[in-house]
Every structure is written in structure tokens, then in C-alpha cells.
Amino acid sequence: MPTLTEISPISLNNDEILRYSRHLIMPEVGMEGQLKLKAAKVLCIGAGGLGSPLALYLGAAGIGTLGIVDFDVVDYTNLQRQIIHTTADVGRPKLESAADKLKAMNPFLNIRTFNTRLSSENALELFKEFDVIADGTDNFPTRYLVNDACVLTRRPNVYGSIFRFEGQASIFATKEGPCYRCLYPEPPPPGLVPSCAEGGVLGILPGLVGVIQATEAIKLILGSGDPLIGRLLLIDALGMKFRELKLRKNPDCPACGKNPTITKLIDYEQFCGIRGEEVEAEVTTSEMQVEELKKRLDRGDDLFILDVREPHEYQICNLGGHLIPLGDLPSRVNELDTSKEIVAHCRSGVRSAKAANFLRQAGFRKVHNLAGGVLAWADRIDPSMPKY
């Protein structure tokens, strides 16, 4: 955190005083606190669901330097929750879109954009340039990478995560508090926890969690209040309930414990089992392209189309296949004929690859995974089919 000596050369001009007047008249912030905010440097990892409210509220509050790391482009499916982007931004890099909105909102911001995937090669150098790291990621490899890089660089990790109607928030990697690995030493097995793309997320939820993260970041900078250090806030938006778990620093934690074994950043994709999962899918699963499926259906081949999505997804669009959700497949596998040639599909091909592997292990020999799922079918076969 910047000290008073560090912020002394910094001042507010008349326009800034007017802009931040509602902060300045609060004794908990005042001129001193606003100067701390202006001197602070916060790095947002991601300009998506969590990164949108994070960046907007930090920028509006007067954070002097706001960094954003992202390498993605705006997609139509983002617009339900990623409020920093608009329909006109679809196809644009998220960094460009976010920077435009932030500059339009607050021209006094110093915005630093990093058009790159956060990795073990660049995380430490990036983090050293900032005071606070706000984690807006949506996958386990990056989440563990952010945690370990924060521990190694001694930067607080303002954490948030979302899924369907539920969210979490905390502050990890401070000197006195636990880190993410104290709570979750190892990632869950691949495929156990679906992503938001597979399971969905209430569009408002990242706004709720992202605003909590922005609040915690500002409290850290001001040195005020009771930050979420040693506390995990659990948010249930469906029941509108908030619960809190007390967290303790684990003395045997491999990252922040008394004798840490993690002294450098590792290969996080492999650590989370993602490479191994992809290799296994390549070896054991036969893929069929949508063009081949269309050709074979047109000539009347006897194919069994297995849809492993959820019933509410089937209602959005379908290929007319037999619906057995992936989670029900083990108990309903007797509905399938081992002599039939089966083509499994889902939204994008991830769940159906798991289904195809399961069926092969269960003794089915003629099983294909439809590469790209119904999204590929809509893109390359039937543009009138709705995409979601």
C-alpha cells in the first residue's frame, strides 16, 4: 500500500475535487483517503463478468492506475453479464472495449492494458508493478496461478468466484491471513466442477460479487474497516442469503506455510489435470464433424443421436436426438443399444466427449463425439438454429 510519503506529491485538481466530493466529505475517506486511492495501482485479472463491475467501480472511485489483463474478444453471450461491453463491441478485444468505457467515465484514470494470457512466465513481473490484485478469473489453473504469484510477490489477492446462483469472495495472500491454497490445497478432479459456460450463471451475480471485490480493494487501500481477511463470504442469490466461514492460515500450506514448497510458479494446466484430460479425450474418443453427420443423416444412415445436455437446453434448440443428460448417463445406459452407432453431442463438445469416453469404457464400440456440438451445427449447417 502507498504510504503518506509516497502520496505527498500527488494532489487533486478542482475537477477531481468536485468529482470525488461525496468521498471527500466522508471522514473515513476525506482528502487523505482520496489521495491514497489516486496513488494506488490495482490490477484486474479479466475484463469479463467479475472484471466489468470491478473495473467500473474502481475507476469511478478514483483508483489512480488501473491495470487489466485479458486476451479475449467480446461475444454476444458475454452481454448478459459483462456490463462494461455493449452490442457494438461484439468482435472487439475486451481490453479495447473496457478501456474506452473507463476513459469515457473517468478521464483522470491511468489505464494500463495487457493483451496477454496470464502465465507462469509473466505473472510475477506483472504483479510487482501493482499494489492490489483483483482476481476475476473463471478457471482453476489461473486461480491457482494468481494465488501463488500473489504469495510470492506479497500482494493481496482480492478473490471472487461465481457459478449459477452462488458466489464467493475473500482476500487471500496477506501477511496475516490465509491464501487460496489454505482453503483448497488441490484443484478438484477435471470435469467435477462445470464452468459457467457449461452450467450457466445468473447475469446479475457477477455484478454483486464484483462490487464486493471492488469494495474490499478500496478498503485495503484506505486501510479502513474490516476486510475479508480470514473470512470467506458465501453468497446465495436465489435465497438472498449471505454466510461467512472463518478461515485460518494453514501452517503446512505449500504456498504460504512455515516451510513453503512452492517457491516458483508451476505448470498450472498440468497441475489442474487439463492437459491430461485433453490427451485422454484425443486417444479414446472418435470425433465426427458436423458436415459428416449431416451427410450421413441425409443418406439415411442408421445413427443414434444422443444429446447429453440438460432438458432446459434441449428446449432452446436440438437436433432431434435422444436426451440423456450427462449426469444421468450411468444410471440410464441400459436405454442404449450396444449394436447401434452412437453420435453424442452437447453444446460445444466438452460434455459429449466425456459421455463418449464413458460409453466406450462401458463396452460400446461405435461411439463418436460431435466436434463443436450444436454451436458448430448452427455455424456450419443451420444458421437459423439459435445459439446460446
C-alpha positions, 0 to 999 in steps of 0.5 A, a space after each residue: 500500500 502507498 504510504 503518506 510519503 509516497 502520496 505527498 506529491 500527488 494532489 487533486 485538481 478542482 475537477 477531481 475535487 468536485 468529482 470525488 466530493 461525496 468521498 471527500 466529505 466522508 471522514 473515513 475517506 476525506 482528502 487523505 483517503 482520496 489521495 491514497 486511492 489516486 496513488 494506488 495501482 490495482 490490477 484486474 485479472 479479466 475484463 469479463 463478468 467479475 472484471 466489468 463491475 470491478 473495473 467500473 467501480 474502481 475507476 469511478 472511485 478514483 483508483 489512480 492506475 488501473 491495470 487489466 489483463 485479458 486476451 479475449 474478444 467480446 461475444 454476444 453471450 458475454 452481454 448478459 453479464 459483462 456490463 462494461 461491453 455493449 452490442 457494438 463491441 461484439 468482435 472487439 478485444 475486451 481490453 479495447 472495449 473496457 478501456 474506452 468505457 473507463 476513459 469515457 467515465 473517468 478521464 483522470 484514470 491511468 489505464 494500463 492494458 495487457 493483451 496477454 494470457 496470464 502465465 507462469 512466465 509473466 505473472 510475477 513481473 506483472 504483479 510487482 508493478 501493482 499494489 492490489 490484485 483483483 482476481 476475476 478469473 473463471 478457471 482453476 489453473 489461473 486461480 491457482 496461478 494468481 494465488 501463488 504469484 500473489 504469495 510470492 510477490 506479497 500482494 493481496 489477492 482480492 478473490 471472487 468466484 461465481 457459478 449459477 446462483 452462488 458466489 464467493 469472495 475473500 482476500 487471500 495472500 496477506 501477511 496475516 491471513 490465509 491464501 487460496 491454497 489454505 482453503 483448497 490445497 488441490 484443484 478438484 478432479 477435471 470435469 467435477 466442477 462445470 464452468 459457467 459456460 457449461 452450467 450457466 450463471 445468473 447475469 446479475 451475480 457477477 455484478 454483486 460479487 464484483 462490487 464486493 471485490 471492488 469494495 474490499 480493494 478500496 478498503 485495503 487501500 484506505 486501510 479502513 474497516 474490516 476486510 475479508 481477511 480470514 473470512 470467506 463470504 458465501 453468497 446465495 442469490 436465489 435465497 438472498 442469503 449471505 454466510 461467512 466461514 472463518 478461515 485460518 492460515 494453514 501452517 503446512 500450506 505449500 504456498 504460504 506455510 512455515 516451510 513453503 514448497 512452492 517457491 516458483 510458479 508451476 505448470 498450472 494446466 498440468 497441475 489442474 489435470 487439463 492437459 491430461 484430460 485433453 490427451 485422454 479425450 484425443 486417444 479414446 474418443 472418435 470425433 465426427 464433424 458436423 458436415 459428416 453427420 449431416 451427410 450421413 443423416 441425409 443418406 439415411 444412415 442408421 445413427 443414434 443421436 444422443 444429446 447429453 445436455 440438460 432438458 432446459 437446453 434441449 428446449 432452446 434448440 436440438 437436433 432431434 436426438 435422444 436426451 440423456 443428460 450427462 449426469 444421468 448417463 450411468 444410471 440410464 445406459 441400459 436405454 442404449 443399444 450396444 449394436 447401434 452407432 452412437 453420435 453424442 453431442 452437447 453444446 460445444 463438445 466438452 460434455 459429449 466427449 466425456 459421455 463418449 469416453 464413458 460409453 466406450 469404457 462401458 463396452 460400446 464400440 461405435 461411439 463418436 463425439 460431435 466436434 463443436 456440438 450444436 454451436 458448430 451445427 448452427 455455424 456450419 449447417 443451420 444458421 437459423 438454429 439459435 445459439 446460446 
